[in-house]
Amino acid sequence: MKAYTYALILLFTVIICLIASFDKRIRFNRYFGTFLKSAILVAIPFIAWDIWFTARGVWWFNTDYTLGIVIAGLPLEEWLFFICIPFSCVFTYFCFDKFFKLDWLSGMNNLIVFVSVIVCSVMALLHHDKIYTLVTAIATIVTLIYLHFIVRAHWIGKASLVFTVLMLGFFPVNGVLTGTGLETPIVNYNPDCFLGIRMLTIPVEDAVYGYTQFLLVLYFFKRFSHSFDENKKYKGSYEL
């Protein structure tokens, strides 16, 4: 049973959202292909990042908690992570956007981007010797600058609120991965490569990493969804 731990974490993370996707009030199942295309596109650089960090010993995996299938140095479950976790995140955003009027949060975009970029820049400058902190900070800065100043995404505030809500699920999921309730962590971190600030057992960089990944998947999901809705001409299509 121990070998199924990581796989079960992913299953429990995605199963409720997957079932709810077929609800007639939500119909997120129409966007499965669109989501998959978006998630895979973002997963490519993130998996490359993952493989590189694993090879450098920035983090490593305890295979006692995995199925034992390893691809390019990563457990199979780690590859699936980049589909399952974004699925639950984007589904949650989709539901919030569908059932709640949150457009007023666009007024928070400037503040969120300004504060995030400043904090990440300071962390990158002060802790440039810690590679996980540095790379995560740079990725977040580049992502926010691109979304806010280049593509003029109006939904950053909305996405940030949804991600804050998603933290309720982030703590148990990432908590177990990083050792909460287990004899040893599934994912282990080199203490020389990150700040050492943990939320329970979770490195703070993990939250920033997850936020950046979420924003990027959501960006492509919105782009592809817009084209999908135009082609299919659904009534009441997803507003982007």
C-alpha positions in Angstrom: 0.0 0.0 0.0 2.9 2.3 0.8 4.0 2.3 -2.9 0.6 3.7 -3.9 0.9 6.8 -1.7 1.9 9.4 -4.3 -0.6 7.9 -6.8 -3.4 8.1 -4.3 -2.6 11.7 -3.5 -3.0 12.6 -7.1 -6.2 10.5 -7.4 -7.8 12.2 -4.4 -6.7 15.6 -5.7 -8.4 15.2 -9.0 -11.3 12.8 -8.6 -14.0 15.2 -7.2 -13.2 17.8 -9.8 -13.3 15.2 -12.5 -16.7 14.0 -11.6 -18.1 17.5 -11.0 -16.9 18.4 -14.5 -19.8 16.5 -16.0 -22.4 18.4 -14.0 -24.8 20.1 -16.4 -24.4 23.4 -14.6 -20.7 23.4 -15.1 -19.9 21.3 -18.2 -16.2 21.6 -17.8 -15.9 18.3 -19.6 -16.3 20.2 -22.9 -12.9 21.7 -22.2 -10.9 18.6 -21.4 -9.0 18.7 -24.7 -8.4 22.4 -24.3 -7.1 21.9 -20.8 -4.9 19.0 -21.7 -3.3 21.0 -24.5 -2.7 23.9 -22.1 -1.3 21.8 -19.3 1.1 19.8 -21.5 2.4 23.0 -23.1 3.3 24.4 -19.6 4.5 21.1 -18.4 7.3 20.9 -20.9 9.5 23.6 -19.3 8.4 22.7 -15.8 9.3 19.0 -16.3 12.6 20.0 -17.8 13.1 22.2 -14.7 12.2 19.2 -12.6 14.6 16.8 -14.3 17.4 19.3 -14.1 16.9 20.0 -10.4 16.6 16.2 -9.7 19.8 15.6 -11.6 21.6 18.3 -9.6 20.3 17.1 -6.3 18.2 20.1 -5.6 15.4 17.7 -4.7 14.9 14.0 -4.9 12.2 11.4 -4.5 11.7 8.6 -2.0 10.6 5.8 -4.4 9.2 3.7 -1.5 6.1 5.8 -1.9 5.9 5.5 -5.7 4.9 2.8 -8.1 8.6 2.4 -9.1 8.2 3.5 -12.7 10.9 6.1 -13.4 11.2 8.2 -16.6 14.2 10.5 -17.1 14.9 10.4 -13.4 11.3 11.3 -12.3 8.7 8.9 -10.9 5.7 8.4 -13.2 3.6 10.2 -10.5 5.7 13.3 -10.8 4.9 13.4 -14.6 1.2 13.1 -13.8 1.5 15.8 -11.2 1.7 18.4 -14.0 -1.7 17.3 -15.3 -3.6 16.4 -12.1 -2.8 19.4 -10.0 -3.4 22.0 -12.8 -6.6 20.3 -13.6 -8.0 20.8 -10.1 -6.8 24.4 -10.1 -8.2 25.4 -13.5 -11.5 23.6 -12.7 -11.8 25.6 -9.5 -11.1 28.9 -11.3 -13.6 27.9 -14.0 -16.3 27.4 -11.3 -15.5 30.6 -9.5 -15.6 32.5 -12.7 -18.9 30.9 -13.7 -20.8 31.4 -10.5 -19.3 34.5 -8.8 -19.0 38.0 -10.0 -15.3 38.7 -9.4 -14.4 41.1 -12.2 -13.9 43.8 -9.6 -10.7 42.1 -8.6 -9.1 43.3 -11.9 -8.6 46.5 -9.9 -6.1 44.7 -7.8 -3.9 43.6 -10.7 -1.4 46.5 -10.4 -0.9 46.0 -6.7 -0.5 42.2 -6.9 2.0 42.4 -9.8 4.0 45.3 -8.2 4.3 43.7 -4.8 5.0 40.2 -6.2 7.7 41.4 -8.6 9.4 43.5 -5.9 9.3 40.7 -3.3 10.6 38.1 -5.8 13.3 40.5 -7.0 14.5 41.1 -3.5 14.6 37.4 -2.8 16.5 36.6 -6.0 19.1 39.3 -5.2 19.6 38.4 -1.6 19.5 34.6 -2.1 21.0 34.2 -5.6 23.2 31.3 -4.2 20.0 29.3 -3.5 19.1 27.9 -6.8 15.5 26.8 -6.0 14.7 30.3 -4.6 16.5 32.1 -7.5 14.9 30.1 -10.4 11.4 30.2 -8.8 11.7 34.0 -8.3 12.8 34.6 -11.8 10.1 32.4 -13.3 7.5 34.3 -11.3 8.8 37.7 -12.3 8.9 36.9 -16.0 5.4 35.3 -15.9 3.8 38.3 -14.1 5.5 40.9 -16.3 4.5 39.0 -19.5 0.8 38.6 -18.3 0.4 42.1 -17.0 2.4 44.3 -19.3 2.5 42.4 -22.6 -0.8 40.5 -22.9 -2.6 42.8 -20.5 -4.4 39.9 -18.7 -7.2 41.4 -16.7 -7.8 38.3 -14.5 -4.6 38.2 -12.4 -6.5 39.5 -9.4 -9.2 36.9 -9.8 -6.7 34.1 -10.3 -4.8 35.2 -7.2 -7.9 35.0 -5.1 -8.7 31.5 -6.4 -5.2 30.4 -5.7 -5.5 31.7 -2.2 -8.6 29.5 -1.8 -6.7 26.6 -3.4 -4.2 26.8 -0.6 -6.7 25.0 1.5 -6.0 22.0 -0.7 -2.4 22.8 -1.2 -1.5 22.3 2.4 -2.7 18.7 2.8 -1.6 17.6 -0.7 1.9 19.2 -0.7 2.1 18.6 3.1 2.0 14.8 2.6 4.4 15.1 -0.3 6.9 16.9 1.9 6.5 14.6 4.8 3.4 15.5 6.8 2.1 12.3 8.4 4.8 10.1 6.8 7.9 8.5 8.2 10.0 10.2 5.6 9.0 12.8 2.9 8.2 11.7 -0.7 9.9 14.8 -2.0 13.2 15.8 -0.2 15.0 19.1 -0.6 18.7 20.0 -0.4 18.8 22.6 2.5 21.5 24.5 0.6 19.2 25.2 -2.3 16.2 27.0 -0.7 15.4 29.5 2.0 14.6 26.9 4.6 11.3 28.7 5.4 8.6 26.1 5.6 4.8 26.3 6.0 4.5 23.2 8.2 6.7 20.8 6.1 6.3 22.8 2.8 9.0 25.0 1.5 7.6 28.5 0.8 9.1 28.3 -2.7 6.6 25.5 -3.5 3.7 27.9 -3.1 5.3 30.4 -5.4 6.2 27.7 -7.9 2.6 26.5 -7.9 1.2 30.0 -8.3 3.4 30.5 -11.4 2.4 27.2 -12.9 -1.3 27.9 -12.3 -1.1 31.3 -14.0 0.6 29.9 -17.1 -1.8 27.0 -17.5 -4.7 29.4 -17.0 -3.3 31.8 -19.6 -3.1 29.1 -22.3 -6.4 27.6 -21.2 -8.1 31.0 -21.7 -6.5 31.5 -25.1 -7.4 28.0 -26.4 -10.9 28.1 -24.8 -11.6 31.3 -26.7 -10.8 29.7 -30.0 -12.7 26.5 -29.0 -15.8 28.5 -28.2 -15.7 30.5 -31.4 -15.3 27.3 -33.4 -18.1 25.4 -31.6 -20.3 28.4 -31.2 -21.6 27.2 -27.8 -24.4 29.3 -26.3 -23.2 31.0 -23.1 -19.6 30.1 -23.9 -16.8 30.6 -21.4 -16.1 34.3 -21.3 -12.4 35.1 -21.5 
